[in-house]
């Protein structure tokens, strides 16, 4: 494994990994995530250890340390990465969570519950017979439906992982 944590260290392999990182980052950006955060996240995802230092990220992505810092700030805030101290050094290492997608969608599920509650209150305020009240009620019902479906999906995912033997934490 190379210094940047990439899985493939030959020139062609590193180029292929870089293309994957940029392609996946572009997809996340198109879905609404900040561009630099998308690139940093994709680089961490593609690294063998699921962790890199700021210097490694800056070198691999050819971005400034300030850009890395801003991206890490966002990714930390939304719970997609955490900061750990490199043993025996003063350097921070940025690490993907073991159950990243599970944790991310579980947090989104909690957001759905909060939105549903606020929307139900809003529907009452707007009046159930008004067009705005009906629209807000339907939106609250949609989020309630999503919440129920998400709970079922996450339960099926846990069962699927258990049936497969769960693999290594990096496979999460």
N, C-alpha and C positions, 0 to 999 in steps of 0.2 A: 504494500500500500504506500502511496506517495505521501509526501509531507502534508498535503492538503486534505488527506483523508479519503481521496478518491479511490474507488475500488480498482480501477485499471490504470496502470502507470505507463504503458507504452504510449507513444505519441498519438496513434490512431484511437486508442482506447480513451485517452484523456479528452480528445476532441469529441468523440461520441458522447462521453459523459457530459461535457460542456453543452453540447447541442440538446441533450435531454433536459438538463437543468434549465436552459433558456426556454425550451418549448413548454415545459410544465409551468414555469414561472409565467409565461405569456398566457397560458390557460387560466391560472389563478388570477392574474391581473384582469383578464377579460371578465372574470366572474365578480370583480369588485374589490379584490385585495390590492393594497398598495404595491407598486411595482418593485421597489427595493426589498420590501418585506417578502414578496413572492420569490424573488431571486435568492435571498438568503435562506428562506425556508427550503426551497428546492435543492440548494447546495447541501444543506444539512441532511436532507432526506437521502441524497445520493452518496453521502459520505459513508464509508464502511462502518464507522463507529457512531454515527448519528450525532456527532459532536465536532466542533471546530472552534478555534480561537478567532478573535477578531482579525488578527493578522492573516491567518489562513483564509478566512472568508474574503478579506480585501484583495489578497493576492489572486485567489481563484477567480473571483468575479470581476477583477480589475476595477474596483471601486475604492473610494476613499474610506479611511477609518470612520469619518463622520457619517457617511452613508450607512456603514455597517451598524454603527451605534443607533442611528435613528430606526433602522429596520428591526434591530434587536429589541429596542424599546417597545415598538408596536407588537412584535411577536410575543414578548414577555407579558405585555398588558392583556392580550387576548388569550394567554395561557397555552400557546403553541410551543414555546421553548422555555427553558429555565437556564439560569446562570449558575455555574459551579466553579469553584476554584481549582485550577490545575494543581495537583498535589506537589508540594515542595516549591511552588513558584508563586508569583504575585499576579499571574495571568488568569483571566476568566476564560472559561470554556463554555460555549453555548450548546445546549443539549436538547434534542427532541424528547418529548415525553414517551414512555414506553407504549402506552395505550392512547396515543395521540388522537386518532380519529374518534375512538370511543368517548374520550374525555371532551373533545370538541363538540360532538353532537349531543352529549349529555348536557353540556352548558347551554347549547342552543335550545334544547328541550325546556330548560328552566326559563329561558327567555320567552318561549311560547306561552308558558303558564302566566308569566307576568303580563304579557301583552293581552292575553285573553281576559285577565281580571280587569285591566284598565279599559279595554274595549267594552266589556259588559257594563261597567260603571258609566262609560261614555254613552252607551246606547240608552241607558236609563235617563241620563241628563238630556239627551237629544229628543227623547220621547219615542216610545216604541211604534207610534203611528206615523212618524215623520219619515221621509225618504232617507234622511241622514241616519236616523235611529235604526231603520231596517238594514241599511247598508253596514252600519257598525255592528249590529247584532250578527249579521251573516259573517262578517270578518272574524268576530269572536268565536263563532261556531266553527269556522274553518280552522282557526288555531287550536281549538279544543280537539278537533278531529286529528290534526297533525300530531298533537301531543300524544293522543291515544295510539296512533299508528307508530310513532317514534318509539314508544315504550315497547311495543311488540317487536319492532325491528331490532332494537338493541337486545332484547331477550333472545331472539333467534340468532343474532350474531354471537352472543356468549355461548349458546348451545353448539353452534357450528364450530367455534374455536375449540371447545372442549372435545367435540367429536373428532377433531383433527389432531388432538394432543397438544394444542395451543402453540407448539413450536417455540422458537426463541423470542425474547421480548422485542427484538428488532423486527420480527415478522408481524407485529401488531399493527 
